[in-house]
Amino acid sequence: MHLSMNVHKGFESFTVSTDFTVSGDRIGIFGVSGSGKSTVVSILAGLLEPDNGEIVLDGETMFSSAKRINLRPEQRRIAMVFQQHCLFPHMSVKNNLLYGFKRCPAKLRTINFNRLVEVLKLEELLSRGVNNLSGGEKQRVALGRAILANPRLLLMDEPLSALDDSLRFQIIPYLKSVSEEFSIPYLFISHSIVEMRLMTDTVLVFEKGTIVEQATSEQLAKTRMGSNPVGYVNLLELADMAMRDGMCAYRWKDCELLLSSTPPDIVNGLFELSSKDIILFKKHPEAISARNLLECTVVDLFNSGSKLGVELRCGGGILVSEIVAEAARELEIVPGAAIYAAIKASAFRRLSG
Amino acid sequence: MVSLAQTDYDAIRLSAEVAIAANVLSLPFGFVIAYLITFVRFRGKVLLEVLVNLPLTLPPVVIGYFLLLLLGKHGWLGSLLHEAGIRLIFTLKAAVIASAVVGFPLLVRSLRIGMEAIDPQLINASRTLGARWHDTLLTIILPLSLPGLIAGSSLMFARSLGEFGATIIVAGNIPGVTQTIPLAIYEYASSPSSESMALSLCLVSVAISVIVLFLHEMMAKRMSRKA
């Protein structure tokens, strides 16, 4: 997907002015509430007309004030997944799913209805009304409905923000698997750095109605580590849980990690670990209360605000720890240095699994 | 004991015909006006709203008089219709028009409330899923406006049954032709010996109104359960 967007839209007390070109299939738009993300998405979908400018998607002009082109929403083939699912309340799940599918010209239909229903695990829900579905089910139906419209681009406008944490990370694998299986490029809008890292490669950062930065999602997380109260969030896929001395031992890459707070039935899952919860030692400590002590090699150092991020390679995996510059000098932390990382067993938080 | 004469049965039939016809006549216009007021931004919207709601505040007799000026033989529209061989004044059609004009604000108001309750994002979702605006109108806005439409129709039906002032001016009070229930009651009430006949028709009028409102409540409950 190649998108070029140079538009201006003024409101009474707010102006959105963007000028960017982006390529890729997993693009993110990141910004705090009120930064203009949703306005840009509405303009792109054709739901809001900019004052002037040009939007070109994969070589086709969607809008051009100079050429007097303004394709209607139904002509753009840009489907949306909204924050509040926006399912049609007077239709069944099946009719919601088929709404866009029926309106897509037959020659453009490439998505198989049954396969999509299978991937999203919606088989049991098809005949039900949408009003008595759970939040997660509703968002899965909304996602399926948008995909079945066979769009050239899928806009996901904070689709997880209305869900609680546990549901949010249950839905992410669906979002990823659906877009990967059906090869639909997407623009994912969120104010969560973790969601950006899980869902996108390239991120456009929005502030006060304009784009201030274009970066990879990893760069975004690192540059904001210093100002983020939880620091840099390490995302760890833990597997093969076994009970050991009343604790849960998980495999992570070539390492074993001990966790204290996991229900025993969680065998595999995605966990988060804050960079603030990783303590570095120059030498092997004699005695330590933390249950995890990993031998690591320093890969890289990066500045983020007043903090210093240390990228560590531990048994095939990468962790980021956060320290102050003085500590880096004292511990002589430089790329290639060997170091020990201590992590408390209670520092891990399960996101999904 | 309710006892009704043939002219009373005619009045009941004519009232029902007028109320149904006024509803059928008003629904498409009411829907379009409510849609414009709710979803479309345009200059003169406030003026349109004032015009639509004017019959609510004007005495029905005044409305009837204006209609008489408009549709009468020498009226602006009436003269054109007269040339085409169409006569409206003192016919049942005039009673239908009078009822439609008087009940129109109630219909539009209810429809508008129904439409305003629709989440605009549903309309946006429909458009991004490939629906053209008229497709969205028929598949999303119309079905979701049904509670408002039912409420408005019921209110308008009930209002039409009770319409007196405008009807008597433009349609007169001709038994079997334009005499509806309120006009028949008025005639009975003017004659001291017809007190029981007037009461009988009043009871019929009450019964019809209760049935209409009962049906309205039932449908509204059903719709809200569905939603």
Interface residues (C-beta under 8 A of the other chain):
Chain A: S42 A45 G46 L47 R72 P73 E74 R76 R77 I78 A79 M80 F82 Q84 C86 F88 P89 H90 Y99 G100 R103 C104 N131 R145 A146 A149 L155
Chain B: D119 Q121 L122 N124 A125 S126 R127 T128 L129 G130 A131 R132 D135 T139 I140 P143 L144 K226 A227
